[in-house]
Amino acid sequence: MRAAVVLFPGLNADAEMVRTIRDVCGTPTTIAWYTDAELPPGTDFVAIPGGFSYGDYLRCGALAKASPILGAIRAHAERGGWVLGVCNGFQILTEVGLLPGALVQNAHLRFECGDAYVKVTAEGPFTKRVGDVWRLPISHAEGRYHATPDTLKRLEGEGRIALRYCDANGVVGGKANPNGSIDDIAGIYGGPKKNVLGLMPHPERMSELLLGGDDGRRLFEAVLRAA
């Protein structure tokens, strides 16, 4: 098992992502640059961290999708390779079409930074036990998930709504939704085998107890076991 963390200009969560995959989970991890045409040889798992790729000019992820590395990531995902997009990474995956829908401005038009709770609402390679509640940090201004009614119906029917915002007791929605995401969606699956996951909260920032909790570690351990 080998992992690659993809860096774009303006990202700021790469150090936490590398540390979580390499040091906390013990998986050999290399860096891939946005200018690379190919992923590092032997890559099984690709992670796109959060931040502000290209300064979020135009809109989040819109410029990053034209980078050379995205062709290699698309090919990797289409053949069943594991791909994780966190925060800005989620936005990039929707822009490039590997995940449906879009991330738009938070409903209250404020930047949100703090901890949120999410509930596992679909089983998959990254999320094993439906009903689990995780506390994860969020840090975004354009994290409100939006999709057409047909897309939402398909996601629900195929069990691809991986995570929903909830309170500490697992009650979904209401004030627990920090950004107004439709259907309280915090993360979704894509790919032929649910091998692509995008989510707005940051599991890599809650992956070991010295950070205040390790709920995020469960996501990484699940996909590494699957791989």
C-alpha positions in Angstrom: 0.0 0.0 0.0 1.4 3.4 -1.1 -0.2 6.8 -0.8 0.3 10.1 -2.6 -0.7 13.5 -1.2 -1.3 16.0 -4.1 -0.2 19.6 -3.6 -1.6 22.6 -5.4 -0.4 26.2 -4.8 -2.4 27.6 -1.9 -3.2 24.4 0.0 -2.5 24.6 3.8 -3.6 21.2 5.2 -0.9 19.1 3.5 1.3 18.6 6.5 -1.5 17.2 8.6 -2.5 14.9 5.8 1.0 13.6 5.3 1.5 13.1 9.0 -1.8 11.2 9.4 -1.3 8.8 6.5 2.5 8.3 7.0 3.1 8.6 10.7 -0.2 7.8 12.4 -1.3 5.1 10.0 2.1 3.9 9.0 1.6 4.0 5.2 4.5 5.0 2.9 3.5 8.4 1.5 5.0 10.6 -1.2 4.2 14.1 -2.6 2.7 14.6 -6.0 2.7 18.1 -7.5 0.0 19.7 -9.5 2.4 20.0 -12.4 3.1 16.3 -12.6 1.5 14.4 -15.5 1.5 11.1 -13.6 1.1 9.8 -10.0 4.1 8.3 -8.3 4.7 4.7 -9.3 2.8 2.2 -7.3 0.2 4.7 -5.9 -2.8 3.0 -4.4 -4.4 5.9 -2.4 -4.5 9.5 -3.4 -5.4 12.3 -1.0 -6.1 15.9 -2.0 -5.9 18.1 1.2 -7.7 21.3 2.1 -6.8 24.9 1.7 -7.2 27.5 -1.0 -5.9 26.2 -4.3 -4.9 29.1 -6.5 -6.3 31.4 -3.9 -9.8 30.3 -4.6 -9.9 32.8 -7.4 -12.8 32.4 -9.8 -14.4 29.8 -7.5 -13.1 27.0 -5.3 -11.3 24.3 -7.3 -12.1 25.8 -10.7 -8.5 26.6 -11.6 -7.1 23.5 -10.0 -9.2 21.2 -12.2 -7.0 22.3 -15.2 -3.8 21.1 -13.6 -1.9 18.3 -15.3 -2.2 15.9 -12.3 -6.0 15.8 -12.5 -5.9 13.6 -15.6 -3.8 11.0 -13.7 -6.2 11.2 -10.7 -9.2 10.8 -12.9 -7.7 7.7 -14.5 -6.7 6.3 -11.1 -10.3 6.8 -9.8 -11.9 5.3 -12.9 -9.9 2.1 -12.6 -11.0 1.8 -9.0 -8.1 3.4 -7.2 -8.8 5.1 -3.8 -9.2 8.9 -3.8 -10.0 11.2 -0.9 -10.8 14.9 -1.2 -11.0 16.9 2.0 -12.5 20.5 2.0 -10.8 22.1 -1.0 -10.1 18.6 -2.2 -13.8 17.9 -2.2 -14.4 21.1 -4.1 -11.8 20.0 -6.7 -13.4 16.6 -7.1 -16.8 18.1 -7.9 -15.3 20.6 -10.3 -13.5 17.8 -12.2 -16.7 15.7 -12.2 -15.4 12.8 -10.1 -18.2 13.6 -7.6 -21.6 15.0 -8.5 -23.0 18.3 -7.2 -21.1 21.5 -6.2 -19.9 23.3 -3.1 -21.2 26.9 -2.8 -21.1 29.7 -0.3 -22.2 29.0 3.2 -25.9 29.9 3.7 -25.1 32.6 6.2 -22.2 34.0 4.1 -19.6 33.5 6.9 -16.4 31.6 7.2 -16.9 28.6 9.6 -14.0 27.4 11.7 -14.5 25.0 14.6 -15.6 21.5 15.4 -18.7 19.8 13.9 -20.3 16.4 14.4 -21.0 14.1 11.5 -23.0 10.9 11.4 -22.0 8.0 9.2 -25.1 7.4 7.0 -23.7 5.0 4.4 -21.4 2.1 4.6 -18.3 2.1 2.3 -14.6 1.7 2.2 -14.0 4.9 4.2 -17.0 4.5 6.6 -17.7 1.1 8.1 -20.4 1.5 10.8 -23.6 3.3 10.0 -24.6 5.4 13.0 -21.1 6.3 14.2 -20.8 9.9 15.2 -17.5 11.7 14.7 -16.3 15.0 15.9 -14.2 16.7 13.2 -12.9 20.2 12.6 -14.4 22.4 9.8 -12.8 25.4 8.1 -14.6 26.7 5.0 -16.5 29.6 3.5 -17.9 27.6 0.5 -18.8 24.3 2.1 -22.6 24.2 1.4 -23.2 21.1 -0.7 -25.8 21.5 -3.5 -27.2 19.1 -6.1 -30.2 18.7 -8.2 -33.2 16.7 -6.9 -32.4 13.9 -9.3 -28.8 13.7 -8.1 -29.9 13.7 -4.5 -32.3 10.9 -5.2 -29.6 8.9 -6.9 -27.1 9.4 -4.1 -29.6 8.3 -1.5 -30.8 5.3 -3.5 -27.2 4.1 -4.2 -26.1 4.6 -0.6 -23.6 7.3 -1.5 -24.4 9.9 1.2 -21.5 9.0 3.4 -21.8 11.6 6.2 -24.4 14.1 7.4 -24.0 16.9 9.9 -25.5 16.1 13.3 -25.3 17.0 17.0 -23.2 15.2 19.6 -26.1 12.7 20.1 -26.3 11.9 16.4 -29.5 13.9 15.7 -29.1 15.0 12.1 -29.8 18.6 10.9 -31.2 21.7 12.4 -28.6 23.9 14.1 -26.0 21.1 13.8 -25.7 21.9 10.1 -23.0 24.6 10.0 -23.3 25.8 6.4 -26.8 25.0 5.1 -25.8 22.0 3.0 -28.8 20.4 1.3 -30.0 17.3 3.1 -27.3 18.1 5.8 -24.7 16.4 3.6 -21.1 16.6 4.8 -19.6 13.9 2.5 -20.4 11.8 -0.5 -19.1 8.7 -2.3 -18.3 8.4 -6.0 -16.5 6.1 -8.3 -17.4 2.6 -9.5 -16.8 1.0 -6.1 -17.4 3.9 -3.7 -13.6 4.4 -4.1 -13.9 8.2 -4.2 -14.9 10.1 -1.1 -15.3 13.9 -0.7 -16.0 15.6 2.6 -15.8 19.1 4.0 -14.7 18.3 7.6 -11.0 17.6 8.2 -10.4 14.1 9.5 -6.6 14.6 9.3 -6.9 17.4 11.9 -8.5 15.0 14.4 -6.5 11.9 13.9 -4.6 11.5 17.2 -5.3 12.3 20.8 -2.7 15.1 21.1 -5.0 17.0 18.7 -7.9 16.7 21.1 -9.5 13.5 19.6 -8.9 10.7 17.1 -12.3 10.2 15.4 -10.8 11.1 12.0 -8.4 8.3 12.2 -11.2 5.8 11.7 -11.7 7.0 8.2 -8.1 6.5 7.2 -7.8 3.1 9.0 -11.0 1.9 7.2 -9.8 2.7 3.7 -6.3 1.4 4.3 -7.8 -1.9 5.5 -10.0 -2.0 2.4 -7.0 -1.3 0.1 
